[in-house]
């Protein structure tokens, strides 16, 4: 026979059950928090996949910092060419001045340590304490970004809203920094490659224009006009980049045109004009091996001398048979050709060139594009 439980034992059992219940609730809450943190970190990893833009990567990182840790502010500082710059910050107005004043010191310290750190009693810091008082900073957490890479920087957050920063916070920010660092490095190297590529394209365009003093600067001016028109009709992002590259490269085929023809002080003979008319095809042949130029960029090179009435060259295409980039560049190229000096004539006033564009909209040039360009250049509301 089982002995009855005494009242004291029963109370003890109830107390132990209550304690176990409380421990289970704490464990459940901790597991829920950990699951949420892991989910956010997974989401960050997924969102960063394929990102090759520094600003986008930094923004994603800071958004996840604010999701995981409740703070007054957070920021990413990047070091480029020996100079620190606040890449992006999330904080109330007037609360990021300290970043410009001495945030670079904090970021540099994190890089030198090669690991993150926490300062919960910042006012007592021997070096930054007085500065922290001036800017009302109570605590700070900082982790380095890419200490061995090209895109060096630091991720930091300050003034935790509840309590102090913990080792758990440091571990989470370190994980975010690790995920972001690789993306920043790839984005930085991609940007460098882009800048090198664009510099090479611009230099090549300048070299082509320099074949003749009469065409000096032509490709850059055509690109400028083409971008004005492209923006005016609502093109953005990658489309504008295609316009820019096509504008710079549109006359690359003139490499194959003898200088004697380019610099001839009189009008060209039929045979010379036939040679000149080959330059779009020559340009296409030069660039067709560059896969990144396939599509609209090469369209501009090959078709910028076509006319919508079919009287252009090299193929005599009509209307919408002419790819869009060819029609757009034709307007920009025509305007610059009319307003620039040539060996056999002076450039005409811009207003006269705009009149000619308007008069020949729909015959020589695409009607909508030509009239839009005229309106833009005159500062009018365009259709």
Secondary structure as GFF3:
##gff-version 3
##sequence-region A 1 383
A	DSSP	alpha_helix	7	48	.	.	.	ID=ss1
A	DSSP	alpha_helix	54	68	.	.	.	ID=ss2
A	DSSP	beta_strand	71	80	.	.	.	ID=ss3
A	DSSP	beta_strand	83	90	.	.	.	ID=ss4
A	DSSP	alpha_helix	97	98	.	.	.	ID=ss5
A	DSSP	pi_helix	99	103	.	.	.	ID=ss6
A	DSSP	alpha_helix	104	113	.	.	.	ID=ss7
A	DSSP	beta_strand	117	119	.	.	.	ID=ss8
A	DSSP	three_ten_helix	122	124	.	.	.	ID=ss9
A	DSSP	alpha_helix	129	134	.	.	.	ID=ss10
A	DSSP	beta_strand	140	145	.	.	.	ID=ss11
A	DSSP	beta_strand	152	160	.	.	.	ID=ss12
A	DSSP	alpha_helix	167	209	.	.	.	ID=ss13
A	DSSP	alpha_helix	218	232	.	.	.	ID=ss14
A	DSSP	alpha_helix	237	249	.	.	.	ID=ss15
A	DSSP	three_ten_helix	252	256	.	.	.	ID=ss16
A	DSSP	alpha_helix	259	262	.	.	.	ID=ss17
A	DSSP	alpha_helix	270	276	.	.	.	ID=ss18
A	DSSP	alpha_helix	279	287	.	.	.	ID=ss19
A	DSSP	three_ten_helix	291	293	.	.	.	ID=ss20
A	DSSP	alpha_helix	296	303	.	.	.	ID=ss21
A	DSSP	three_ten_helix	319	321	.	.	.	ID=ss22
A	DSSP	alpha_helix	324	339	.	.	.	ID=ss23
A	DSSP	alpha_helix	350	359	.	.	.	ID=ss24
A	DSSP	alpha_helix	367	377	.	.	.	ID=ss25
###
